[in-house]
């Protein structure tokens, strides 16, 4: 198992190489890669967004229910 300093050094080397490769890439190549990544991941992101939207909506409904309950309680206990 590698020690932490070796991993940090290697990670720095990887970042330097990544930066070099990205700088050598043309705008057209960058856009092509972006389009390929978008096509690959967009359906998954949309599905996950839908799932989270359902969860958020349920949470908002529950909060609204609690606020109504609190409003009724405050009305009955004006002190």
C-alpha positions in Angstrom: 0.0 0.0 0.0 1.3 3.4 -1.0 1.8 6.1 1.7 0.0 9.4 1.5 2.9 11.5 0.3 3.4 9.1 -2.7 -0.3 9.3 -3.6 -0.2 13.2 -3.3 2.9 13.3 -5.5 1.3 11.0 -8.1 -2.0 12.9 -8.0 -0.1 16.2 -8.7 1.7 14.5 -11.7 -1.7 13.4 -13.0 -3.2 16.9 -12.7 -0.2 18.4 -14.5 -0.6 15.9 -17.4 -4.3 16.5 -17.5 -3.7 20.3 -17.8 -1.2 19.7 -20.6 -3.5 17.5 -22.5 -6.5 19.9 -22.1 -4.4 22.8 -23.4 -3.4 20.8 -26.5 -7.0 20.1 -27.3 -8.7 22.2 -29.9 -12.1 23.9 -29.3 -13.7 21.4 -31.7 -12.2 18.5 -29.8 -13.4 19.9 -26.5 -16.9 20.4 -27.9 -17.0 16.9 -29.3 -16.0 15.3 -26.0 -18.5 17.5 -24.2 -21.3 16.4 -26.5 -20.3 12.7 -26.1 -20.2 13.0 -22.3 -23.5 14.9 -22.4 -25.2 12.2 -24.5 -23.8 9.5 -22.2 -24.8 11.1 -18.9 -27.8 13.3 -19.7 -30.5 10.6 -19.4 -29.1 9.5 -16.0 -29.0 13.1 -14.7 -32.6 13.6 -15.9 -33.8 10.4 -14.2 -32.0 11.3 -11.0 -33.4 14.9 -11.2 -36.9 13.4 -11.5 -36.4 11.2 -8.5 -35.1 14.1 -6.4 -38.0 16.2 -7.6 -40.5 13.7 -6.2 -38.6 13.6 -2.9 -38.5 17.4 -2.7 -42.2 17.7 -3.5 -43.0 15.2 -0.7 -40.8 17.1 1.7 -42.6 20.4 0.8 -46.0 18.8 1.2 -45.0 17.5 4.7 -43.6 21.0 5.7 -46.8 22.6 4.5 -48.9 20.1 6.5 -46.8 20.9 9.6 -47.2 24.6 9.1 -50.9 24.3 8.9 -50.9 22.2 12.0 -48.8 24.8 13.8 -51.1 27.6 12.6 -54.1 25.8 14.0 -52.3 25.2 17.3 -51.2 28.9 17.6 -54.8 29.9 16.9 -56.0 27.7 19.7 -53.3 28.8 22.1 -53.0 32.6 21.6 -50.7 33.2 24.6 
